[in-house]
Amino acid sequence: MNEDLMAKLGAVTFALLALVGSAAVVNMEDAALNEQVVSVPMVQYKRSCNKPSNTSVIPKMAALLQGSNVPGAGITGIEKFKPFKTILKDGFMEIDCVKDYMYYRGDKFGDNKVDYKLGDTSDVSIVHYDAFVAKEDKAEMTQKVCFEFCRTVPNMGFFGIVNGRGCYCTPYFKPMESDSTQCESVCEGDTTLMCGGKSKSSIFSMHMCASTGDDLKEVAGRASMLEDAMKSHYGQLDQASEKFQKGGEYLQKVFGAVGDSGATGLAQEAKVFAGEVQKSLKVTKTVAKSLVANVESAQKLSDFTDPAVVTKAERLMEDMEIGIAEGEAADAKMEKLIELASEDPSDAALKQYYPMMYFVDKKYQDKPSTCSGDLAFKPVYTSEKGCAAACDKAIHECVAYQYFNCPKADGMCFLFSKLKAATYYTGCGLRPPFMSSCMAKLSKFEGTTLKVDKSGKTDFGLKKLTKADRCYK
């Protein structure tokens, strides 16, 4: 059974149901068509909702929808939306036979553009089938052909057919004075159905896909969950950023006073990273704020049978999907930092790291030390156990770490992929002012030495080693 025959049988069934006052539902699906006819005068194609349209249109004509808000019933900024691509309506029904003001006065781009009268009022335009569909792709006009064309254009709640073949989509229709003629022109593609008259339009309303409301709730739900996760994460990093800034300032002052350029360089890295975190957080918070605003707007929408409401919902869903993608990317970065700094519940990782001086001169392995080199990652804030665990997680990138534990930099951790310089302090006595440890991974350096190799024959030997017969404070 072909689709047009289905539509005709449906129309007859509707008429019979109306006569007997029945509220029954007549299901006329088969495996290929998936159509149904319900107990209202509407032909429905529910299972095609939100699927790609088979309508072929002239690309340059479709561009008319990209600039100003006509045609397209007031759509603005729709560069993300491709007209005539996605099916937005799932049914249509004939509602009137009128000489339609929109056909004669609401055509901004077609043959009647000189008579266009809506520029100072609604500033919308109808969309003509003949203007957009390539000649080789045009089909003989039927009610269904016109519906399939118009159901992909947002805010077009109606379509009309004039003189058996003139199909157009319109956001609304408006009767105007006319003669006594009726809609007696048969459809050129189906002579058993009427498609307007010489001056009048057969007007059909289109029903919006019912899934829009549910789809909007689903997207809004995902946006809300992501915003909650982001809020939790950027709260943690906000505090860490403040610590890096203050800790970096403190370490610069302390180690600058004793001329330790390696340590002051790390302190500067911490301050720079604090700024990067704040910049990233600002972007993340903006994304989160946008998600919240879109979710709030979505919650206010109702009546998804209204084309304007559905179009708003579509735009909101597009914005939220973009926001979700941006938010997930930002949150993944934050989560990676947080995960990197998470503590290992055991001491297993910590036991794998030895003081850097163990690989230079074991006599000084218990002395405070600082080191510098190629950073494997940005700084993290954690305990020393967590610092060791972070280095251990980055098994192919991290070979050593520097850990500070002092009043204003308690738990600042730097991970290295290569050590280049180090300083060890012999003047701190048994109780140094605070902990400063350069630790190297045993499995990377066991059986080797980190002593300065001026010959350059070893990859892992330090380029510079400073013995400081003093202490920092």
C-alpha positions in Angstrom: 0.0 0.0 0.0 1.6 3.3 -1.0 1.7 6.4 1.2 -0.8 8.5 -0.8 -3.3 5.7 -0.8 -2.8 5.5 3.0 -3.5 9.2 3.3 -6.7 8.9 1.2 -8.0 6.0 3.2 -7.2 7.9 6.3 -9.2 10.9 5.2 -12.2 8.6 4.5 -11.8 6.9 7.9 -11.7 10.3 9.6 -14.9 11.4 8.0 -16.7 8.2 9.0 -15.5 8.5 12.6 -16.7 12.1 12.7 -20.2 11.1 11.5 -20.7 8.4 14.1 -19.0 10.4 16.9 -16.5 7.6 17.6 -13.3 8.2 19.6 -11.7 5.1 18.2 -8.1 5.0 16.9 -7.6 3.4 13.5 -4.1 2.0 13.2 -3.0 1.6 9.6 0.7 0.8 10.0 2.6 -1.7 7.9 6.2 -2.7 8.1 7.4 -0.3 5.5 5.3 2.9 6.1 5.0 3.1 9.9 2.1 5.6 9.5 -1.0 5.8 11.6 -4.4 7.6 11.4 -6.0 8.7 14.6 -9.5 9.8 15.5 -8.9 13.4 14.6 -8.7 14.7 11.0 -5.0 14.4 10.9 -2.6 12.2 8.9 0.3 11.3 11.1 3.9 10.1 10.5 5.2 10.0 14.1 8.1 7.6 13.5 9.8 9.9 11.1 10.1 12.7 13.7 13.6 14.2 14.0 15.0 12.1 11.2 16.7 13.5 8.1 14.4 14.8 5.4 14.6 13.5 1.8 13.7 16.9 0.4 16.2 18.2 -2.1 16.5 22.0 -2.2 18.5 24.5 -4.2 21.5 25.3 -2.0 21.7 29.0 -2.9 18.0 29.4 -2.2 18.4 27.8 1.3 20.9 30.5 2.0 18.0 33.0 2.2 17.3 31.5 5.6 20.7 32.3 6.9 20.8 36.0 7.0 17.9 38.2 8.1 14.9 36.7 9.8 12.9 36.0 6.7 11.8 33.7 5.3 11.6 31.4 8.3 9.1 33.2 10.5 11.4 35.3 12.6 14.3 32.9 12.9 17.5 34.7 13.7 21.0 33.5 14.2 20.3 30.0 12.7 23.6 29.4 11.1 23.7 26.2 13.3 20.4 25.1 11.9 20.1 23.7 8.3 16.6 24.2 6.9 14.9 21.4 5.0 17.1 18.8 6.7 15.4 17.6 9.9 11.7 16.6 10.2 10.0 18.7 12.9 6.3 17.9 12.3 4.5 14.6 12.5 1.1 15.3 11.1 -1.2 17.6 9.1 -4.9 18.2 8.7 -7.0 20.4 6.4 -8.6 23.3 8.3 -9.9 25.9 5.8 -10.3 27.1 2.3 -9.5 30.8 2.0 -8.0 33.5 -0.2 -4.9 33.8 2.0 -3.4 37.2 2.6 -0.1 35.6 3.3 0.1 34.1 -0.2 -0.6 37.5 -1.9 1.1 39.9 0.6 3.5 37.8 2.7 6.0 36.7 0.0 9.2 38.7 0.4 11.3 36.8 -2.1 9.0 35.2 -4.7 6.9 36.4 -7.6 4.8 38.5 -5.4 7.6 40.3 -3.6 6.5 43.7 -5.0 3.3 43.3 -3.0 5.0 42.3 0.2 3.3 44.1 3.1 4.7 42.6 6.3 8.0 44.5 6.6 6.7 46.9 9.2 4.6 44.4 11.2 5.6 40.7 11.7 8.5 40.8 9.2 8.1 37.2 8.2 7.8 35.5 4.8 6.2 32.4 3.4 8.4 29.8 1.7 7.5 28.5 -1.7 8.1 24.9 -2.8 8.8 26.0 -6.4 11.4 28.5 -5.3 13.5 26.1 -3.2 13.2 22.7 -4.8 15.4 22.0 -7.9 13.5 21.4 -11.1 14.8 17.9 -11.5 13.7 17.0 -7.9 10.2 18.5 -8.1 7.3 16.0 -7.6 3.7 16.4 -8.9 2.0 18.2 -6.1 -0.1 16.4 -3.4 -1.0 17.4 0.1 1.7 15.0 1.3 4.4 16.4 -0.9 3.7 19.9 0.3 3.7 18.7 4.0 7.0 16.9 3.6 8.6 20.1 2.3 7.1 22.4 5.0 7.5 20.2 8.0 11.3 20.8 8.1 11.1 24.6 8.5 10.8 25.9 12.1 8.0 28.2 13.0 6.0 27.2 9.9 2.8 26.0 11.5 0.7 25.8 8.3 1.0 25.1 4.6 -1.2 26.1 1.8 -1.8 24.8 -1.8 -3.2 27.0 -4.5 -4.6 26.0 -7.9 -3.7 22.4 -7.6 0.1 22.9 -7.5 1.2 26.1 -5.7 2.6 24.9 -2.4 3.9 27.3 0.3 4.7 27.2 4.0 3.5 29.9 6.3 3.7 30.8 10.0 0.0 31.7 10.0 -2.8 32.4 7.5 -5.2 35.3 7.2 -8.4 35.3 5.1 -9.0 38.2 2.8 -12.0 39.3 0.7 -12.5 36.9 -2.2 -14.9 35.8 -4.8 -17.3 32.9 -4.5 -15.0 30.2 -5.9 -14.1 27.2 -3.8 -11.1 24.9 -3.4 -12.1 22.7 -6.3 -8.7 22.2 -8.0 -7.6 18.6 -7.8 -4.0 18.0 -6.7 -1.9 17.5 -9.9 -0.3 14.4 -8.3 -3.5 13.0 -6.9 -6.8 13.8 -8.6 -8.8 12.3 -5.8 -7.8 15.1 -3.4 -8.3 18.9 -3.6 -5.4 21.4 -3.5 -7.0 24.8 -3.4 -8.7 26.7 -6.2 -7.9 29.4 -8.8 -7.5 32.1 -6.1 -8.0 30.3 -2.8 -5.7 28.1 -0.8 -6.5 24.8 0.9 -5.0 25.5 4.3 -3.5 22.7 6.4 -2.2 22.9 10.0 0.9 20.9 11.0 1.4 19.1 14.3 4.7 19.5 16.0 6.7 16.3 16.9 5.6 15.4 20.4 9.1 14.4 21.5 10.4 18.0 21.7 9.4 18.5 25.4 10.9 15.2 26.5 14.1 15.9 24.5 14.4 19.3 26.1 14.0 17.8 29.5 16.7 15.2 28.8 19.2 17.7 27.5 18.4 20.1 30.4 18.9 17.3 32.9 22.4 16.5 31.5 23.3 20.2 31.6 22.2 20.5 35.2 24.2 17.4 36.3 27.3 18.7 34.5 26.9 22.1 36.1 26.8 20.5 39.5 29.9 18.5 38.8 31.7 21.6 37.5 30.8 23.6 40.5 32.3 21.0 42.8 35.5 20.8 40.8 36.1 24.5 40.3 35.5 25.0 44.0 38.4 22.8 44.7 40.7 24.4 42.1 39.7 27.9 43.2 41.2 27.1 46.6 44.2 25.5 45.0 44.8 28.6 42.8 44.9 30.8 45.8 47.3 28.5 47.5 49.6 28.5 44.5 49.6 32.2 44.3 50.4 32.8 48.0 52.7 29.8 48.2 54.6 30.9 45.2 55.1 34.4 46.6 56.3 32.9 49.9 58.8 30.5 48.3 60.2 33.2 46.1 60.9 35.4 49.1 62.4 32.5 51.1 64.6 31.0 48.4 65.4 34.3 46.7 67.0 35.4 50.0 69.5 32.5 49.7 70.0 32.7 46.0 68.3 29.4 45.1 67.3 30.1 41.5 65.9 26.6 41.0 63.4 27.0 43.8 62.5 30.5 42.9 61.9 29.3 39.4 59.5 26.7 40.7 57.8 29.4 42.8 57.3 31.5 39.7 55.8 28.4 37.9 53.3 28.1 40.7 52.3 31.8 40.4 51.9 31.5 36.6 49.9 28.3 37.0 47.6 30.1 39.6 46.9 32.7 36.9 46.2 30.0 34.3 43.8 28.2 36.7 42.0 31.4 37.3 41.7 32.1 33.6 40.4 28.6 33.0 38.0 28.8 35.9 36.6 32.1 34.5 35.8 30.3 31.2 34.4 27.3 33.0 32.2 29.4 35.2 31.0 31.3 32.2 30.0 28.0 30.6 28.4 26.8 33.8 26.4 30.1 34.1 25.3 29.7 30.5 24.1 26.2 31.2 22.1 27.4 34.2 20.5 30.2 32.2 19.5 27.8 29.4 18.1 25.2 31.8 16.1 27.9 33.5 14.8 29.0 30.1 13.9 25.4 29.2 11.9 25.0 32.4 9.7 27.9 31.5 8.7 26.5 28.1 5.4 24.7 27.7 2.8 23.9 25.0 5.1 22.1 22.5 2.3 22.1 20.0 3.2 25.8 19.4 5.7 26.1 16.5 7.3 29.2 18.2 7.8 27.2 21.4 9.3 24.3 19.6 11.7 26.5 17.7 12.8 28.1 21.0 13.3 24.6 22.4 15.4 23.6 19.4 17.6 26.6 19.8 18.0 26.0 23.5 18.9 22.4 22.9 21.5 23.4 20.4 23.0 25.9 22.8 23.0 23.4 25.7 24.6 20.7 23.6 27.4 23.2 22.7 27.6 24.2 26.3 27.7 20.6 27.5 30.6 19.8 25.0 32.5 22.8 26.2 31.7 22.1 29.9 32.7 18.4 29.6 36.1 19.5 28.0 36.7 22.0 30.8 35.6 19.6 33.5 37.8 16.9 32.2 40.8 19.2 32.5 39.8 20.0 36.1 39.2 16.4 36.9 42.6 15.4 35.6 44.3 17.8 37.9 42.2 16.7 40.9 42.8 13.0 40.0 46.6 13.6 39.6 46.8 15.1 43.1 44.6 12.4 44.8 46.4 10.5 47.5 47.3 6.8 47.3 45.7 5.3 50.4 48.9 3.3 51.0 52.6 4.2 51.3 53.5 2.0 48.3 54.2 4.9 46.0 56.2 6.9 48.6 58.5 4.0 49.3 59.6 4.0 45.6 61.2 7.4 45.9 64.6 8.2 47.4 66.2 11.6 48.2 68.0 13.0 45.1 71.2 13.1 47.1 71.0 9.3 47.6 72.1 9.0 43.9 74.8 11.7 44.4 76.4 11.4 47.8 74.5 9.3 50.4 76.2 11.3 53.2 73.8 14.1 52.5 70.7 12.2 51.6 68.9 13.5 54.8 69.6 17.1 54.0 66.9 19.5 52.7 67.2 19.9 48.9 65.6 21.6 45.9 65.8 20.7 42.3 64.7 22.0 38.9 64.5 20.6 35.4 61.8 19.7 32.8 58.3 19.7 34.4 56.2 16.8 33.4 53.0 18.5 34.5 51.7 21.7 36.1 52.1 22.0 39.9 49.7 20.2 42.2 48.7 20.6 45.8 48.7 17.4 47.9 50.5 15.6 50.7 53.9 14.1 50.0 52.3 10.7 49.7 49.9 12.2 47.1 52.9 13.8 45.3 54.6 10.4 45.1 51.4 8.8 43.9 50.9 11.5 41.2 54.4 10.9 39.9 53.8 7.1 40.0 50.6 7.5 38.0 52.5 9.3 35.2 54.8 6.3 34.9 56.3 7.2 31.5 56.5 11.0 32.1 57.6 11.5 35.7 61.0 10.5 37.2 61.2 12.8 40.2 59.4 15.4 42.3 60.0 18.4 44.4 57.9 18.7 47.6 57.5 21.8 49.9 55.7 21.7 53.1 55.7 25.1 54.8 53.1 27.4 56.4 52.1 29.2 53.1 53.0 26.4 50.7 51.9 23.3 52.6 51.8 20.5 50.1 53.1 22.1 46.9 54.3 19.4 44.5 56.3 19.7 41.2 56.7 16.7 38.9 59.7 16.3 36.7 60.4 14.4 33.5 64.1 15.3 33.7 66.3 16.7 36.5 68.9 19.3 35.5 70.0 21.2 38.6 69.8 20.8 42.4 70.8 22.5 45.6 71.3 20.8 49.0 71.5 22.6 52.3 74.0 21.6 55.0 73.5 24.5 57.4 69.9 23.7 58.6 70.9 21.5 61.5 68.6 18.7 62.7 65.5 20.8 62.4 65.1 22.8 59.1 62.5 25.6 59.0 60.2 23.5 56.8 60.4 20.4 54.6 62.0 20.8 51.2 62.7 17.5 49.4 63.8 16.6 46.0 62.9 12.9 45.5 63.9 10.6 42.6 62.3 7.4 41.6 64.5 4.4 42.5 63.5 2.3 39.4 64.7 5.1 37.1 68.1 5.8 38.8 69.0 2.6 40.6 72.6 1.7 39.9 73.3 5.1 38.4 74.6 8.4 39.7 73.1 11.9 39.4 76.5 13.5 39.9 77.3 16.3 37.5 78.8 14.8 34.3 80.7 17.5 32.6 81.5 15.2 29.7 77.8 15.0 28.8 78.0 11.3 28.3 75.0 10.6 30.5 71.4 11.7 29.9 70.3 11.7 33.5 73.3 13.3 35.3 72.7 16.8 36.8 74.0 19.8 34.9 74.6 21.7 38.1 74.8 20.8 41.7 75.1 23.4 44.5 76.2 22.7 48.1 74.8 25.4 50.3 76.5 25.7 53.7 73.6 27.7 55.0 69.8 27.4 55.5 66.7 29.0 54.1 64.2 30.6 56.6 
